[in-house]
């Protein structure tokens, strides 16, 4: 049973049957604390196993789940778990590739949700990367780890917003958007 105070094992923990990986340190410094690769988009079918696995892995109870509404089907309001019901909240403004689990006695954890139809090699790489540490890495880059592509706006950050100016930093992209 993993607690937040135990030293990290040599490699990230991954449950291949559930297709879940968690950063063993859970220091909350990364973009995500791990990843989950559900088999379907049916929240009522998929969430109970995730909740059970996280409960066991952390030795603490999941109290609430937050997810992006339009990325899931059959979202229940509550999921039955041993000795409790876990509330499920859904949002329209959240990242569709993230799910947040509120845990008893500690800060919430954020998991990258790997789309069910993802190729196994890509999903396996994303599971590993998400559990290894993701400081400064966007969720989209974990799912598509290919390096920056020249000619693809935004892959190298060139089309991102400036910190204070609120304008696109790529002049070609700005001209195309305006015209």
Z-matrix of the N, CA and C atoms (Angstrom, degrees):
N
C 1 1.445
C 2 1.525 1 108.50
N 3 1.324 2 117.34 1 125.21
C 4 1.453 3 123.56 2 -176.93
C 5 1.516 4 110.00 3 -86.84
N 6 1.315 5 116.61 4 130.38
C 7 1.450 6 119.60 5 169.27
C 8 1.510 7 107.41 6 -115.26
N 9 1.287 8 116.75 7 166.31
C 10 1.450 9 119.91 8 -176.10
C 11 1.517 10 112.54 9 -71.88
N 12 1.309 11 118.70 10 -13.51
C 13 1.453 12 121.43 11 -177.04
C 14 1.517 13 113.48 12 -97.77
N 15 1.313 14 118.88 13 -6.96
C 16 1.452 15 121.30 14 179.42
C 17 1.515 16 110.46 15 -73.43
N 18 1.369 17 118.16 16 148.35
C 19 1.460 18 119.43 17 175.18
C 20 1.521 19 110.62 18 -65.27
N 21 1.310 20 115.57 19 153.25
C 22 1.460 21 120.86 20 -177.90
C 23 1.522 22 111.18 21 -70.62
N 24 1.351 23 117.78 22 137.77
C 25 1.447 24 120.20 23 173.05
C 26 1.526 25 110.40 24 -68.54
N 27 1.320 26 117.10 25 170.24
C 28 1.458 27 122.02 26 -176.36
C 29 1.522 28 112.65 27 -62.02
N 30 1.336 29 117.79 28 -33.76
C 31 1.458 30 120.16 29 179.95
C 32 1.521 31 109.30 30 -132.65
N 33 1.347 32 117.11 31 156.40
C 34 1.462 33 119.74 32 -179.25
C 35 1.528 34 111.53 33 -60.20
N 36 1.333 35 115.01 34 142.05
C 37 1.462 36 119.44 35 178.29
C 38 1.522 37 108.72 36 -73.70
N 39 1.321 38 115.92 37 134.91
C 40 1.459 39 120.00 38 177.33
C 41 1.515 40 108.80 39 -141.34
N 42 1.313 41 116.54 40 133.42
C 43 1.452 42 122.80 41 178.16
C 44 1.517 43 106.55 42 -105.50
N 45 1.328 44 116.52 43 102.79
C 46 1.462 45 119.95 44 -173.82
C 47 1.528 46 112.11 45 -67.99
N 48 1.344 47 118.33 46 -32.02
C 49 1.458 48 119.59 47 179.05
C 50 1.532 49 110.25 48 -64.83
N 51 1.328 50 116.40 49 -42.13
C 52 1.453 51 121.04 50 179.32
C 53 1.523 52 111.35 51 -89.12
N 54 1.312 53 117.56 52 -19.76
C 55 1.459 54 123.93 53 -177.63
C 56 1.528 55 109.69 54 62.55
N 57 1.317 56 114.47 55 60.09
C 58 1.455 57 124.11 56 -178.32
C 59 1.512 58 109.13 57 -131.42
N 60 1.322 59 116.25 58 138.30
C 61 1.463 60 120.50 59 172.29
C 62 1.521 61 107.89 60 -133.08
N 63 1.323 62 115.99 61 141.44
C 64 1.462 63 121.78 62 177.32
C 65 1.515 64 108.67 63 -129.09
N 66 1.321 65 116.11 64 140.78
C 67 1.451 66 119.90 65 172.30
C 68 1.523 67 106.16 66 -65.59
N 69 1.323 68 118.63 67 121.85
C 70 1.468 69 119.84 68 -175.54
C 71 1.517 70 113.67 69 -65.62
N 72 1.320 71 118.40 70 -19.65
C 73 1.461 72 121.25 71 -179.66
C 74 1.523 73 110.76 72 -86.33
N 75 1.330 74 117.60 73 -35.26
C 76 1.469 75 123.39 74 -177.28
C 77 1.527 76 111.27 75 46.22
N 78 1.337 77 115.47 76 52.88
C 79 1.462 78 120.27 77 -178.67
C 80 1.523 79 113.27 78 -86.56
N 81 1.324 80 117.28 79 -0.09
C 82 1.463 81 124.16 80 176.47
C 83 1.523 82 112.88 81 62.96
N 84 1.322 83 118.52 82 18.58
C 85 1.463 84 119.84 83 179.66
C 86 1.526 85 111.99 84 -89.63
N 87 1.309 86 117.76 85 -17.03
C 88 1.460 87 120.57 86 -178.32
C 89 1.509 88 112.69 87 -90.96
N 90 1.319 89 114.85 88 175.17
C 91 1.454 90 121.81 89 176.75
C 92 1.519 91 110.38 90 -66.00
N 93 1.338 92 116.28 91 -41.20
C 94 1.458 93 122.43 92 177.50
C 95 1.526 94 109.13 93 -132.23
N 96 1.319 95 115.25 94 161.50
C 97 1.459 96 121.46 95 -179.89
C 98 1.518 97 112.28 96 -101.72
N 99 1.309 98 117.01 97 2.50
C 100 1.457 99 122.36 98 -179.52
C 101 1.515 100 109.13 99 160.37
N 102 1.331 101 115.01 100 -166.94
C 103 1.461 102 119.71 101 -178.68
C 104 1.516 103 110.41 102 -144.73
N 105 1.321 104 115.07 103 157.92
C 106 1.462 105 122.65 104 179.33
C 107 1.517 106 107.22 105 -138.26
N 108 1.313 107 116.25 106 133.42
C 109 1.461 108 122.47 107 -179.70
C 110 1.518 109 108.63 108 -117.89
N 111 1.342 110 117.51 109 85.42
C 112 1.471 111 119.76 110 -179.41
C 113 1.526 112 110.81 111 -68.62
N 114 1.317 113 116.16 112 157.29
C 115 1.462 114 121.19 113 179.80
C 116 1.528 115 112.39 114 -82.30
N 117 1.349 116 116.94 115 -25.34
C 118 1.468 117 121.98 116 -179.93
C 119 1.520 118 109.55 117 -138.85
N 120 1.320 119 116.58 118 177.07
C 121 1.468 120 123.10 119 174.90
C 122 1.528 121 110.93 120 -98.55
N 123 1.318 122 118.22 121 13.14
C 124 1.462 123 122.77 122 -179.78
C 125 1.531 124 108.96 123 -86.79
N 126 1.328 125 116.28 124 101.24
C 127 1.466 126 121.32 125 -176.17
C 128 1.528 127 112.09 126 -61.44
N 129 1.324 128 117.37 127 -37.96
C 130 1.468 129 120.23 128 -179.36
C 131 1.527 130 111.48 129 -62.89
N 132 1.319 131 117.47 130 -34.04
C 133 1.464 132 120.87 131 178.74
C 134 1.527 133 112.82 132 -82.49
N 135 1.318 134 118.06 133 -37.08
C 136 1.459 135 122.39 134 -171.25
C 137 1.530 136 114.38 135 -86.44
N 138 1.319 137 118.39 136 -37.26
C 139 1.466 138 120.97 137 -172.48
C 140 1.530 139 115.27 138 -65.26
N 141 1.344 140 120.93 139 -37.60
C 142 1.466 141 118.50 140 -179.03
C 143 1.545 142 113.86 141 -57.12
N 144 1.313 143 117.58 142 -42.18
C 145 1.473 144 120.11 143 179.63
C 146 1.522 145 110.75 144 -68.19
N 147 1.337 146 117.43 145 -38.55
C 148 1.464 147 120.39 146 177.75
C 149 1.525 148 110.25 147 -62.25
N 150 1.318 149 116.80 148 -48.41
C 151 1.468 150 121.41 149 -179.68
C 152 1.519 151 110.54 150 -58.64
N 153 1.316 152 117.60 151 -46.38
C 154 1.468 153 121.95 152 179.42
C 155 1.524 154 111.41 153 -60.76
N 156 1.318 155 116.93 154 -44.84
C 157 1.470 156 120.42 155 -178.51
C 158 1.527 157 111.57 156 -65.35
N 159 1.327 158 117.29 157 -42.34
C 160 1.465 159 120.29 158 179.65
C 161 1.524 160 109.82 159 -67.76
N 162 1.338 161 117.79 160 -40.77
C 163 1.473 162 121.20 161 175.32
C 164 1.531 163 110.03 162 -53.69
N 165 1.320 164 115.93 163 -50.39
C 166 1.469 165 121.02 164 -177.45
C 167 1.523 166 111.62 165 -67.08
N 168 1.316 167 116.83 166 -44.31
C 169 1.462 168 121.14 167 -176.46
C 170 1.518 169 111.81 168 -63.53
N 171 1.345 170 117.17 169 -40.98
C 172 1.457 171 120.78 170 -176.54
C 173 1.523 172 113.67 171 -94.29
N 174 1.322 173 116.71 172 -15.26
C 175 1.460 174 119.18 173 -177.47
C 176 1.522 175 112.10 174 70.92
N 177 1.313 176 116.11 175 21.41
C 178 1.465 177 122.68 176 179.95
C 179 1.522 178 108.48 177 -139.17
N 180 1.318 179 115.89 178 159.21
C 181 1.465 180 120.40 179 -175.44
C 182 1.519 181 112.35 180 -89.71
N 183 1.323 182 115.56 181 134.16
C 184 1.465 183 121.28 182 169.47
C 185 1.523 184 106.50 183 -74.97
N 186 1.333 185 116.13 184 128.47
C 187 1.463 186 120.78 185 -177.83
C 188 1.527 187 113.21 186 -104.36
N 189 1.335 188 115.76 187 -29.20
C 190 1.461 189 120.10 188 -175.59
C 191 1.517 190 109.36 189 -152.71
N 192 1.328 191 115.34 190 147.89
C 193 1.460 192 122.70 191 176.85
C 194 1.521 193 107.59 192 -123.89
N 195 1.324 194 116.20 193 133.34
C 196 1.462 195 121.68 194 175.60
C 197 1.520 196 109.04 195 -120.66
N 198 1.334 197 116.71 196 130.32
C 199 1.458 198 120.09 197 -178.15
C 200 1.519 199 110.65 198 -143.92
N 201 1.315 200 115.58 199 166.43
C 202 1.462 201 122.78 200 179.43
C 203 1.521 202 108.48 201 -80.65
N 204 1.326 203 116.12 202 120.56
C 205 1.462 204 121.48 203 -171.09
C 206 1.524 205 114.08 204 -57.97
N 207 1.312 206 117.93 205 -46.12
C 208 1.461 207 120.23 206 -172.42
C 209 1.528 208 113.54 207 -76.27
N 210 1.317 209 117.69 208 -7.35
C 211 1.467 210 120.99 209 179.00
C 212 1.528 211 112.08 210 -88.54
N 213 1.333 212 117.36 211 -7.42
C 214 1.461 213 121.21 212 -173.28
C 215 1.519 214 112.18 213 -127.95
N 216 1.313 215 115.61 214 155.20
C 217 1.456 216 123.23 215 172.42
C 218 1.523 217 108.13 216 -112.15
N 219 1.307 218 117.17 217 156.93
C 220 1.473 219 123.62 218 174.41
C 221 1.532 220 112.17 219 49.06
N 222 1.316 221 116.32 220 59.85
C 223 1.465 222 120.74 221 -179.78
C 224 1.521 223 108.83 222 -85.87
N 225 1.333 224 117.65 223 115.16
C 226 1.469 225 119.83 224 177.88
C 227 1.534 226 110.34 225 -80.17
N 228 1.304 227 116.59 226 159.91
C 229 1.465 228 120.56 227 175.29
C 230 1.533 229 110.70 228 -77.05
N 231 1.319 230 115.68 229 -30.46
C 232 1.473 231 121.04 230 -178.92
C 233 1.525 232 109.25 231 -143.66
N 234 1.332 233 115.06 232 151.55
C 235 1.463 234 122.64 233 175.96
C 236 1.525 235 107.15 234 -120.62
N 237 1.310 236 117.41 235 129.42
C 238 1.458 237 121.14 236 177.93
C 239 1.528 238 109.40 237 -72.51
N 240 1.325 239 116.63 238 128.45
C 241 1.462 240 123.45 239 176.33
C 242 1.526 241 106.96 240 -132.87
N 243 1.327 242 118.16 241 162.03
C 244 1.465 243 119.74 242 -178.41
C 245 1.537 244 112.52 243 -54.12
N 246 1.320 245 115.73 244 116.73
C 247 1.453 246 121.98 245 175.97
C 248 1.518 247 115.91 246 76.86
N 249 1.322 248 117.87 247 7.11
C 250 1.462 249 119.24 248 -177.77
C 251 1.524 250 110.63 249 -165.76
N 252 1.312 251 113.93 250 170.62
C 253 1.460 252 120.59 251 169.76
C 254 1.525 253 107.05 252 -116.52
N 255 1.310 254 116.41 253 132.44
C 256 1.452 255 122.33 254 -179.46
C 257 1.527 256 108.21 255 -94.33
N 258 1.309 257 116.38 256 124.44
C 259 1.462 258 121.26 257 178.80
C 260 1.529 259 109.82 258 -74.84
N 261 1.323 260 115.15 259 143.18
C 262 1.456 261 121.37 260 177.46
C 263 1.522 262 107.95 261 -119.75
N 264 1.318 263 115.79 262 122.19
C 265 1.460 264 121.48 263 177.03
C 266 1.511 265 109.41 264 -112.92
N 267 1.312 266 116.40 265 146.81
C 268 1.456 267 119.49 266 179.34
C 269 1.519 268 108.60 267 -129.39
N 270 1.331 269 113.24 268 147.53
C 271 1.447 270 120.68 269 -173.31
C 272 1.519 271 109.87 270 -133.05
N 273 1.314 272 115.98 271 152.84
C 274 1.468 273 120.95 272 177.06
C 275 1.517 274 111.78 273 -102.91
N 276 1.318 275 117.37 274 -9.99
C 277 1.458 276 120.27 275 -177.26
C 278 1.525 277 112.72 276 -105.32
N 279 1.291 278 118.71 277 0.53
C 280 1.462 279 122.02 278 -178.18
C 281 1.525 280 110.77 279 -83.84
N 282 1.324 281 115.42 280 165.83
C 283 1.462 282 120.79 281 175.05
C 284 1.528 283 107.63 282 -69.23
N 285 1.325 284 119.71 283 126.62
C 286 1.460 285 121.37 284 -177.25
C 287 1.530 286 113.60 285 -65.13
N 288 1.321 287 117.34 286 -15.55
C 289 1.464 288 120.93 287 -179.17
C 290 1.520 289 113.25 288 -96.65
N 291 1.335 290 117.74 289 9.79
C 292 1.459 291 120.61 290 -178.51
C 293 1.516 292 111.15 291 -122.17
N 294 1.328 293 114.77 292 149.31
C 295 1.457 294 122.41 293 173.01
C 296 1.527 295 106.18 294 -135.07
N 297 1.320 296 116.79 295 137.71
C 298 1.458 297 121.45 296 -178.33
C 299 1.522 298 108.97 297 -113.44
N 300 1.325 299 115.38 298 133.60
C 301 1.458 300 121.57 299 178.16
C 302 1.519 301 108.46 300 -117.20
N 303 1.336 302 116.46 301 118.46
C 304 1.461 303 120.69 302 174.62
C 305 1.516 304 107.20 303 -83.89
N 306 1.323 305 115.43 304 128.46
C 307 1.461 306 122.91 305 -173.11
C 308 1.524 307 109.45 306 -114.97
N 309 1.320 308 117.58 307 139.64
C 310 1.459 309 122.06 308 178.12
C 311 1.530 310 110.20 309 -61.67
N 312 1.330 311 116.27 310 128.60
C 313 1.452 312 121.43 311 172.88
C 314 1.519 313 116.84 312 77.06
N 315 1.318 314 118.61 313 10.00
C 316 1.461 315 120.44 314 179.35
C 317 1.527 316 109.84 315 -155.34
N 318 1.302 317 115.85 316 173.56
C 319 1.461 318 120.49 317 179.06
C 320 1.528 319 110.09 318 -69.19
N 321 1.321 320 117.52 319 153.65
C 322 1.471 321 120.73 320 176.91
C 323 1.529 322 110.83 321 -62.06
N 324 1.320 323 115.21 322 155.73
C 325 1.460 324 120.10 323 173.68
C 326 1.520 325 108.52 324 -112.95
N 327 1.310 326 115.51 325 149.33
C 328 1.457 327 121.95 326 179.56
C 329 1.514 328 108.25 327 -116.66
N 330 1.327 329 115.57 328 128.04
C 331 1.458 330 121.25 329 179.04
C 332 1.518 331 109.91 330 -113.82
N 333 1.311 332 115.54 331 140.69
C 334 1.449 333 121.79 332 170.83
C 335 1.520 334 106.90 333 -76.02
N 336 1.321 335 117.84 334 131.35
C 337 1.457 336 121.70 335 176.39
C 338 1.527 337 107.30 336 -99.04
N 339 1.320 338 115.79 337 114.79
C 340 1.451 339 121.90 338 178.16
C 341 1.521 340 106.97 339 -85.10
N 342 1.327 341 118.40 340 123.68
C 343 1.466 342 120.28 341 -176.91
C 344 1.531 343 111.89 342 -54.54
N 345 1.338 344 117.50 343 139.79
C 346 1.467 345 121.79 344 -176.54
C 347 1.519 346 115.54 345 -52.91
N 348 1.313 347 119.50 346 -35.45
C 349 1.461 348 121.48 347 -176.87
C 350 1.516 349 114.65 348 -85.58
N 351 1.322 350 117.85 349 7.95
C 352 1.466 351 121.20 350 -176.87
C 353 1.523 352 110.61 351 -66.10
N 354 1.334 353 116.06 352 140.67
C 355 1.467 354 121.21 353 176.94
C 356 1.523 355 109.75 354 -59.37
N 357 1.322 356 115.98 355 143.80
C 358 1.462 357 121.06 356 -174.63
C 359 1.528 358 113.42 357 -57.29
N 360 1.309 359 118.36 358 -42.23
C 361 1.468 360 120.46 359 -178.33
C 362 1.530 361 111.00 360 -63.45
N 363 1.322 362 116.66 361 -41.98
C 364 1.468 363 120.53 362 179.10
C 365 1.525 364 110.21 363 -67.97
N 366 1.329 365 117.30 364 -43.20
C 367 1.467 366 121.28 365 -179.59
C 368 1.527 367 111.01 366 -64.38
N 369 1.318 368 117.12 367 -42.21
C 370 1.465 369 120.90 368 179.32
C 371 1.526 370 110.53 369 -62.96
N 372 1.329 371 116.70 370 -43.00
C 373 1.464 372 120.42 371 177.87
C 374 1.524 373 110.75 372 -62.90
N 375 1.334 374 117.26 373 -41.33
C 376 1.463 375 121.28 374 179.20
C 377 1.530 376 111.22 375 -66.19
N 378 1.326 377 117.79 376 -40.92
C 379 1.470 378 121.36 377 176.81
C 380 1.523 379 110.32 378 -58.90
N 381 1.319 380 116.73 379 -43.23
C 382 1.463 381 121.68 380 -178.60
C 383 1.526 382 111.27 381 -68.99
N 384 1.314 383 116.77 382 -48.05
C 385 1.466 384 120.45 383 -178.78
C 386 1.524 385 111.59 384 -63.23
N 387 1.312 386 117.41 385 -43.07
C 388 1.471 387 120.66 386 -177.95
C 389 1.523 388 111.96 387 -63.57
N 390 1.312 389 118.05 388 -28.63
C 391 1.460 390 121.30 389 -179.78
C 392 1.526 391 112.39 390 -89.85
N 393 1.320 392 117.38 391 -12.44
C 394 1.458 393 120.90 392 -174.66
C 395 1.523 394 113.33 393 -91.35
N 396 1.293 395 117.75 394 -12.96
C 397 1.458 396 120.78 395 -178.13
C 398 1.508 397 109.85 396 124.61
N 399 1.317 398 116.12 397 129.09
C 400 1.460 399 119.52 398 -172.15
C 401 1.519 400 112.02 399 -133.40
N 402 1.309 401 118.09 400 34.42
C 403 1.454 402 120.49 401 179.81
C 404 1.523 403 108.69 402 -61.86
N 405 1.326 404 116.99 403 123.37
C 406 1.445 405 122.40 404 177.44
C 407 1.520 406 115.65 405 76.05
N 408 1.317 407 118.41 406 7.99
C 409 1.458 408 122.10 407 -178.94
C 410 1.520 409 108.75 408 -104.92
N 411 1.323 410 116.95 409 128.44
C 412 1.466 411 120.77 410 178.56
C 413 1.527 412 109.64 411 -77.56
N 414 1.341 413 118.09 412 149.34
C 415 1.466 414 120.02 413 177.74
C 416 1.529 415 112.69 414 -54.72
N 417 1.322 416 117.75 415 -39.19
C 418 1.467 417 120.43 416 -179.83
C 419 1.530 418 111.22 417 -62.66
N 420 1.329 419 117.02 418 -33.10
C 421 1.467 420 120.42 419 179.52
C 422 1.524 421 112.23 420 -74.55
N 423 1.317 422 117.46 421 -25.25
C 424 1.470 423 120.21 422 174.99
C 425 1.523 424 109.22 423 -70.87
N 426 1.321 425 116.06 424 -38.92
C 427 1.466 426 120.42 425 179.77
C 428 1.526 427 112.34 426 -74.58
N 429 1.323 428 117.07 427 -26.78
C 430 1.456 429 121.98 428 179.39
C 431 1.524 430 107.69 429 -131.12
N 432 1.348 431 116.91 430 77.72
C 433 1.461 432 120.66 431 -170.34
C 434 1.521 433 115.34 432 -74.79
N 435 1.325 434 118.89 433 3.84
C 436 1.463 435 119.73 434 177.23
C 437 1.518 436 108.15 435 -59.75
N 438 1.294 437 116.31 436 143.81
C 439 1.453 438 121.52 437 -177.84
C 440 1.511 439 111.84 438 -62.91
N 441 1.323 440 116.85 439 175.49
C 442 1.463 441 120.26 440 179.10
C 443 1.524 442 110.61 441 -57.23
N 444 1.321 443 115.37 442 136.93
C 445 1.455 444 121.14 443 178.54
C 446 1.520 445 108.61 444 -103.69
N 447 1.314 446 116.30 445 127.84
C 448 1.454 447 118.75 446 174.95
C 449 1.518 448 107.83 447 -67.89
N 450 1.304 449 115.86 448 139.52
C 451 1.454 450 119.99 449 179.05
C 452 1.518 451 113.65 450 87.80
N 453 1.325 452 118.47 451 -4.99
C 454 1.458 453 121.30 452 176.68
C 455 1.519 454 107.01 453 -109.44
N 456 1.346 455 117.85 454 102.44
C 457 1.458 456 120.55 455 -176.40
C 458 1.517 457 112.08 456 -55.88
N 459 1.314 458 115.73 457 134.38
C 460 1.454 459 121.35 458 174.73
C 461 1.501 460 115.32 459 92.68
N 462 1.306 461 120.62 460 -20.23
C 463 1.464 462 120.94 461 -178.87
C 464 1.522 463 111.43 462 -66.45
N 465 1.357 464 116.45 463 -29.98
C 466 1.452 465 120.34 464 178.37
C 467 1.527 466 111.42 465 -102.93
N 468 1.327 467 116.77 466 8.55
C 469 1.454 468 121.52 467 -179.73
C 470 1.516 469 113.23 468 87.04
N 471 1.326 470 118.92 469 0.13
C 472 1.453 471 121.23 470 -174.72
C 473 1.518 472 113.31 471 -67.71
N 474 1.303 473 118.30 472 -22.54
C 475 1.457 474 120.25 473 -179.26
C 476 1.518 475 111.49 474 -103.74
N 477 1.314 476 116.81 475 17.99
C 478 1.457 477 119.32 476 179.95
C 479 1.526 478 110.33 477 -86.87
N 480 1.307 479 117.04 478 162.49
C 481 1.464 480 121.84 479 -178.39
C 482 1.513 481 110.01 480 -75.17
N 483 1.322 482 115.18 481 143.78
C 484 1.451 483 119.94 482 173.90
C 485 1.518 484 107.83 483 -71.27
N 486 1.333 485 116.60 484 154.92
C 487 1.459 486 120.74 485 -177.21
C 488 1.523 487 112.93 486 -59.78
N 489 1.308 488 118.25 487 -45.75
C 490 1.459 489 119.82 488 -173.33
C 491 1.519 490 114.08 489 -110.75
N 492 1.322 491 117.89 490 -27.33
C 493 1.456 492 119.64 491 -171.96
C 494 1.516 493 114.94 492 -82.04
N 495 1.326 494 118.33 493 -25.11
C 496 1.445 495 121.08 494 179.20
C 497 1.513 496 113.78 495 69.18
N 498 1.321 497 118.02 496 27.36
C 499 1.453 498 120.85 497 177.51
C 500 1.518 499 108.91 498 -125.73
N 501 1.310 500 115.84 499 156.58
C 502 1.448 501 121.38 500 179.09
C 503 1.515 502 108.55 501 -70.76
N 504 1.346 503 117.89 502 134.66
C 505 1.451 504 121.39 503 -175.59
C 506 1.518 505 113.39 504 -84.53
N 507 1.323 506 119.79 505 -10.83
C 508 1.451 507 122.88 506 179.56
C 509 1.536 508 107.71 507 -94.83
N 510 1.345 509 118.74 508 108.08
C 511 1.459 510 120.03 509 -174.97
C 512 1.520 511 113.28 510 -62.55
N 513 1.346 512 119.33 511 -36.18
C 514 1.465 513 121.35 512 179.05
C 515 1.519 514 110.57 513 -63.19
N 516 1.327 515 116.57 514 -42.80
C 517 1.461 516 120.64 515 179.04
C 518 1.531 517 110.35 516 -65.57
N 519 1.307 518 117.02 517 -39.78
C 520 1.460 519 120.70 518 179.74
C 521 1.539 520 110.31 519 -63.02
N 522 1.356 521 117.37 520 -41.35
C 523 1.470 522 120.74 521 178.48
C 524 1.524 523 110.80 522 -63.99
N 525 1.351 524 117.04 523 -42.77
C 526 1.459 525 120.12 524 179.52
C 527 1.519 526 111.40 525 -64.08
N 528 1.324 527 116.93 526 -39.23
C 529 1.466 528 120.88 527 -179.38
C 530 1.523 529 111.02 528 -68.10
N 531 1.333 530 116.90 529 -36.49
C 532 1.458 531 120.96 530 -177.90
C 533 1.527 532 111.88 531 -76.97
N 534 1.330 533 116.96 532 -27.81
C 535 1.466 534 119.87 533 -174.61
C 536 1.445 535 111.60 534 -99.67
